[in-house]
Amino acid sequence: MEPAKGDCALDGSACMFDLACAELGGVACTSAGTCLDTDGADIGSCLPDSLCDEACEQSDQFRLLFSPDVQNWTAFRLNASNPGQTFYNVIYDASGVGVDDVTLSVTIPYPYITVGGNPLHVYDADTVGSNGMGCLDPENADSVPITAGAPFSITLDDWIDPAVDAGDYHLSCTQVLGPNGDGSCTFDVTVLNGDIPLGGLIYLNVHLDFGLKGQFVDANPVGADPTGMLEDRYDRHPYVSPWSSSDALVNTETDDGSLGLADCRAFWFEHTDGFTDPLFEDQLQNLNMFKQVAGAFGRIWCADDGDGYEYYLQLVHPTKGVVQSAQADEDGYYALTYKHKGKPTDYLVEVYSDATFDTLVTSTTVELQGNGWANVGFWATDCDTDSVWNSSVVYGKGRKKN
């Protein structure tokens, strides 16, 4: 398992273990550089995870990021996750199949969906390169043909109204119709015997995303909500874990709805070759993180990849000067806590790249009124070259739901 940003596993033990370990039949590479098999036995050496790209998350947990819905406060929206997207990786040794074809059956948990028009790739694993720190880089690898001719996809519709054994990939999904649903999609990928790489190693990956995040998702519950609340809005459960996460409840007027998305839930991924079931399995766990309202709050991020910036911000009063400052967190969220009093006043929200507030990145004007607040978002495009900055402001009064 690995985040889309980098090339490292999220299994907490391996840097998506290198090909030398895979060739030995290993499933994990320890920090000491020991390749382990499924029984935990030492079967050789490998590149340890300590040499993994520092940009990669070395954890099997990811954060679901809930932000205040300024049009329906005190409800929250599930806007993003960190890491933003996920790869499921399969390395399969087909050297012993003889004259048989190879069919790998992959199981993906609800509510994951595929990303992009071509999310599934199969390569000759012996031609897969490295980024120099032991992580897989298939950019220049040799592709391996598969029998399916059509593009592969899993969408939310496949969870809501699933087909059984559908299409070239024989996709079958569990029907999931309510909050905190549970189920899986399974699909087959077949490589004909004559297309198996000479070395026998097949590398398959599928590009995935958590399907319940985003502004227009309609799955919690599916269809019109009989309570009249907006779909896919959540309330925070009053219990807060030691790591500051909470269950997400279905949004209600009284903030006591049913469980919408459980905190620290296991999402199981697996695959089989038809002989050993499962041949491999791994899990991810979510931490539900709720971002709090302040006088001015929002997020700073790169629109190219969705990653947040840990920049520094100031809230500037026209006559009093700087009245509040803060640093955005690792997800790019910030809160400038300030209670404005008196008549509506224009403030300046300034973004700096340094803690000394010397290098101004961008800024925008917001009007704050008594007991009011504003959601101020900043996002950049062309982040790797000359960034172009944009901003948006949505106002609210901090009141309870109407």
C-alpha positions in Angstrom: 0.0 0.0 0.0 1.3 3.4 -0.7 0.3 7.1 -1.0 0.1 8.6 -4.5 2.5 11.4 -3.6 5.5 9.1 -3.1 6.4 5.5 -3.6 6.5 4.1 -0.1 4.3 1.6 1.6 1.8 2.4 4.3 2.3 -0.9 6.0 4.5 0.5 8.8 7.2 -2.0 8.1 8.4 -1.8 4.5 9.4 0.8 2.0 7.3 -1.1 -0.5 10.0 -3.7 -0.2 12.6 -3.7 -3.0 12.6 -6.2 -5.8 15.5 -8.2 -4.3 13.2 -9.0 -1.3 10.3 -9.7 -3.6 12.4 -12.2 -5.7 13.1 -14.1 -2.5 9.4 -14.4 -1.7 9.6 -11.8 1.0 6.7 -9.6 2.2 8.5 -7.0 4.4 11.9 -5.4 4.8 12.8 -4.4 8.4 14.7 -1.3 9.4 17.7 -3.5 9.9 17.6 -4.6 6.2 16.3 -8.1 6.8 13.9 -9.6 4.2 11.0 -11.5 6.0 8.7 -14.1 4.6 5.0 -14.6 5.6 6.1 -16.5 8.7 8.5 -13.7 9.8 11.6 -15.7 9.0 14.8 -14.1 7.8 15.3 -15.1 4.2 17.9 -12.5 3.1 18.8 -8.9 2.9 17.0 -5.9 1.4 17.0 -2.1 1.4 15.6 -0.9 4.8 12.7 1.4 5.1 14.9 3.9 6.9 16.3 4.8 3.4 12.8 5.5 2.1 11.9 8.9 0.6 11.2 11.3 3.4 8.1 12.6 1.5 6.4 9.2 2.0 4.2 8.3 5.0 5.5 5.3 7.0 2.3 4.4 8.6 -0.8 2.3 7.9 -3.0 5.2 9.0 -4.3 8.1 7.0 -6.2 11.2 8.0 -9.7 12.1 6.8 -10.0 15.9 7.0 -13.3 17.3 8.0 -13.8 21.1 7.6 -16.6 23.3 8.8 -19.5 23.7 6.3 -20.0 27.5 6.4 -23.4 27.2 4.9 -24.6 24.6 7.4 -22.6 25.2 10.6 -22.1 23.3 12.9 -21.9 20.6 10.3 -18.7 19.4 8.7 -17.8 18.3 5.2 -15.3 15.6 4.3 -13.1 17.6 1.9 -9.8 15.8 1.7 -7.5 13.1 3.0 -3.8 13.0 3.7 -2.2 11.2 2.0 -4.5 12.3 -0.8 -4.6 9.1 -2.9 -3.4 5.5 -2.6 -1.8 2.7 -4.7 -2.4 -1.0 -4.1 0.7 -2.8 -5.4 1.0 -6.5 -6.3 4.3 -8.3 -7.1 3.6 -11.9 -8.2 6.1 -14.6 -9.1 4.7 -16.5 -12.0 7.8 -18.5 -12.8 6.3 -21.7 -11.6 3.0 -21.7 -13.4 4.2 -23.9 -16.3 1.9 -23.6 -19.3 -1.0 -21.9 -17.4 -2.2 -18.4 -17.7 -2.1 -16.1 -14.6 -5.3 -14.6 -13.1 -4.9 -12.4 -10.1 -8.1 -11.5 -8.2 -7.8 -8.2 -6.3 -10.2 -7.1 -3.6 -10.7 -3.4 -2.8 -12.7 -2.2 0.3 -15.6 0.2 0.3 -15.6 3.2 -0.3 -12.5 3.2 -2.5 -12.8 4.2 -6.1 -10.3 4.4 -9.0 -8.5 7.6 -10.1 -8.1 8.7 -13.7 -8.9 7.1 -17.1 -6.3 4.4 -16.8 -5.8 3.5 -13.1 -4.6 -0.1 -13.6 -1.2 -1.0 -14.9 0.8 -4.2 -15.2 4.5 -4.3 -15.7 7.5 -6.7 -16.0 8.7 -6.3 -12.4 12.4 -6.9 -13.4 12.2 -3.6 -15.5 10.7 -1.5 -12.7 13.2 1.1 -11.5 13.9 2.8 -8.2 13.8 6.4 -7.2 17.3 5.9 -5.7 16.0 5.3 -2.2 14.6 1.8 -2.6 11.1 2.8 -3.7 9.4 1.5 -6.9 9.4 3.7 -10.0 7.6 2.1 -13.0 7.8 5.1 -15.2 10.2 3.4 -17.7 9.1 -0.2 -17.0 8.0 -2.6 -19.7 4.2 -3.0 -19.8 2.7 -6.5 -19.7 -0.4 -7.2 -21.9 -3.6 -8.3 -20.2 -6.6 -10.0 -21.7 -9.0 -7.2 -20.8 -9.4 -4.7 -23.6 -11.5 -2.0 -21.9 -10.3 0.6 -19.3 -10.8 -0.4 -15.7 -12.8 1.6 -13.2 -14.6 1.5 -9.8 -17.0 4.3 -9.2 -19.5 5.1 -6.4 -22.2 3.8 -8.7 -20.6 0.4 -8.6 -21.2 0.4 -4.8 -24.7 1.8 -5.0 -26.0 -0.3 -7.9 -23.4 -3.1 -8.4 -23.2 -5.5 -11.2 -22.0 -9.1 -10.7 -19.1 -10.6 -12.7 -19.3 -7.6 -15.1 -17.1 -6.7 -18.1 -13.6 -7.8 -19.0 -12.5 -7.6 -15.4 -15.4 -9.6 -14.0 -16.0 -6.8 -11.5 -18.3 -7.7 -8.6 -19.1 -5.3 -5.8 -21.1 -5.5 -2.5 -24.1 -3.1 -2.5 -23.6 -0.4 0.1 -26.5 2.0 0.6 -26.0 3.7 4.0 -23.6 5.5 6.2 -20.5 3.7 7.6 -21.1 1.0 4.9 -19.1 -2.1 4.7 -18.3 -4.2 1.6 -15.8 -4.9 -1.2 -15.2 -4.9 -4.9 -13.3 -7.8 -6.5 -11.9 -7.9 -10.0 -9.7 -10.2 -12.1 -6.6 -9.4 -14.2 -5.4 -12.1 -16.5 -2.0 -12.4 -18.2 -1.7 -15.1 -20.9 1.1 -17.6 -20.5 2.9 -16.3 -23.5 2.9 -12.7 -22.1 4.4 -13.6 -18.7 7.8 -11.8 -18.4 10.9 -14.0 -18.9 11.9 -13.5 -15.3 8.4 -14.5 -14.1 7.8 -11.4 -11.9 4.6 -9.5 -12.6 4.1 -6.0 -11.0 0.5 -4.7 -10.9 -0.7 -1.5 -9.4 -4.1 0.2 -9.2 -4.6 3.9 -8.4 -7.3 4.6 -5.8 -8.9 7.3 -3.7 -11.3 7.4 -0.7 -14.6 7.8 -2.5 -16.6 9.7 0.1 -14.7 12.9 0.1 -15.4 16.0 -2.0 -18.1 18.6 -2.3 -20.7 16.8 -4.4 -20.6 13.2 -3.1 -24.1 11.8 -2.6 -23.6 8.6 -0.6 -24.3 9.4 3.1 -27.1 8.4 2.8 -27.7 7.6 -0.8 -30.5 9.8 -2.3 -32.6 12.4 -0.5 -32.2 12.6 3.2 -35.6 12.3 4.9 -34.5 14.7 7.6 -34.0 17.4 5.1 -30.3 17.8 5.9 -27.6 18.1 3.2 -26.1 14.8 2.0 -22.7 14.0 3.2 -22.6 16.4 6.1 -21.3 15.2 9.4 -21.3 16.0 13.1 -18.4 15.3 15.4 -19.0 12.7 18.1 -18.3 14.3 21.5 -15.7 11.7 22.4 -12.2 12.7 21.3 -9.5 10.1 21.1 -6.0 10.6 22.7 -4.8 11.4 19.1 -7.5 14.1 18.7 -9.7 12.1 16.3 -13.5 11.3 16.6 -16.3 9.3 15.0 -18.2 11.2 12.3 -22.0 11.1 12.8 -24.7 11.7 10.2 -25.6 15.4 10.4 -28.8 16.1 12.4 -30.3 19.2 14.1 -29.4 17.7 17.5 -25.9 16.5 16.6 -26.8 12.9 17.7 -27.2 11.1 14.4 -26.2 7.6 13.6 -22.6 6.6 12.9 -21.5 8.0 9.5 -17.8 7.2 9.4 -16.2 5.3 12.2 -12.8 6.6 13.4 -9.9 4.2 13.2 -11.7 1.7 11.1 -9.8 -1.0 9.2 -10.0 -1.1 5.4 -8.7 -4.4 4.1 -7.1 -4.9 0.7 -6.0 -8.3 -0.6 -5.3 -10.4 -3.7 -5.2 -14.1 -4.6 -3.9 -16.2 -7.5 -6.7 -18.8 -7.1 -4.5 -21.2 -5.1 -3.8 -19.3 -1.9 -6.6 -17.1 -0.6 -5.6 -14.6 0.3 -2.1 -14.6 -1.1 -1.5 -11.3 0.5 -3.6 -8.8 2.6 -3.0 -5.4 4.1 -5.0 -2.7 5.8 -5.3 1.0 6.1 -6.9 2.8 9.1 -8.5 6.2 9.0 -8.2 9.0 11.6 -11.1 11.4 11.5 -9.7 14.9 12.0 -12.1 17.8 12.5 -10.8 21.3 11.8 -12.3 24.0 14.1 -13.9 27.3 13.3 -12.2 30.6 14.2 -12.5 34.3 13.2 -10.8 33.5 9.9 -10.0 29.9 8.9 -9.3 27.9 5.8 -6.7 25.9 3.9 -3.6 26.7 1.9 -2.8 24.1 -0.8 -1.4 23.2 -4.2 -4.2 22.5 -6.6 -1.8 20.3 -8.8 -1.6 17.5 -6.2 -3.9 18.6 -3.3 -1.0 18.8 -0.8 -1.2 21.5 1.9 1.4 24.2 2.7 2.6 24.8 6.3 2.8 28.5 5.6 2.4 31.4 8.1 -0.5 33.8 8.2 -1.4 37.1 9.7 -4.8 38.8 10.3 -4.3 42.5 9.9 -6.7 45.2 11.2 -6.7 48.4 9.2 -5.7 50.5 12.3 -4.6 48.1 15.0 -2.2 46.2 12.7 -1.6 42.5 13.2 -4.2 41.1 15.7 -3.5 37.4 15.2 -1.0 35.1 13.5 -0.7 31.3 13.1 1.0 28.6 11.1 -1.0 26.2 8.9 -0.7 22.6 10.0 0.8 19.7 7.9 -2.5 19.4 5.9 -2.5 23.1 5.1 -5.4 24.1 7.5 -5.1 27.2 9.6 -7.2 29.1 12.1 -6.8 32.8 13.0 -8.7 33.0 16.2 -10.0 36.5 16.7 -13.3 37.8 17.9 -14.2 41.0 16.1 -16.3 43.6 17.9 -18.1 46.6 16.5 -19.2 47.4 13.0 -18.2 45.4 9.9 -14.5 46.0 9.2 -12.2 44.9 6.3 -9.2 42.9 7.5 -6.3 41.6 5.5 -5.3 37.9 5.6 -1.7 37.6 4.6 0.2 34.4 3.8 4.0 34.2 4.3 6.4 31.4 3.5 8.7 32.1 6.5 8.2 32.3 10.3 9.6 35.8 10.4 6.9 37.1 8.0 9.4 38.6 5.6 8.4 36.8 2.3 4.8 37.5 1.4 3.2 34.8 -0.8 -0.3 36.1 -1.3 -3.1 38.0 0.5 -6.8 38.8 0.4 -9.3 41.1 2.1 -12.1 39.8 4.3 -14.9 41.7 6.0 -15.5 40.5 9.6 -18.5 41.5 11.6 -19.5 41.0 15.3 -19.7 37.2 16.1 -18.9 36.5 12.4 -16.2 34.4 10.7 -14.9 33.7 7.3 -13.6 30.6 5.5 -10.7 31.9 3.5 -9.0 29.5 1.1 -5.7 30.0 -0.8 -4.6 27.6 -3.6 -1.7 27.7 -6.1 -1.3 26.2 -9.6 1.9 25.4 -11.4 3.4 24.8 -8.0 6.7 23.5 -9.2 7.5 26.5 -11.4 6.1 30.1 -11.0 3.1 29.5 -8.8 -0.1 31.4 -9.6 -2.2 32.1 -6.4 -6.0 32.2 -6.1 -8.3 32.8 -3.2 -11.9 32.4 -2.2 -13.9 33.8 0.8 -17.2 32.4 2.1 -18.8 34.1 5.1 -20.8 32.8 8.0 -22.1 34.1 11.3 -21.1 31.2 13.5 -24.7 30.5 14.4 -26.3 27.1 15.0 -28.2 25.5 12.1 -31.5 27.1 11.2 
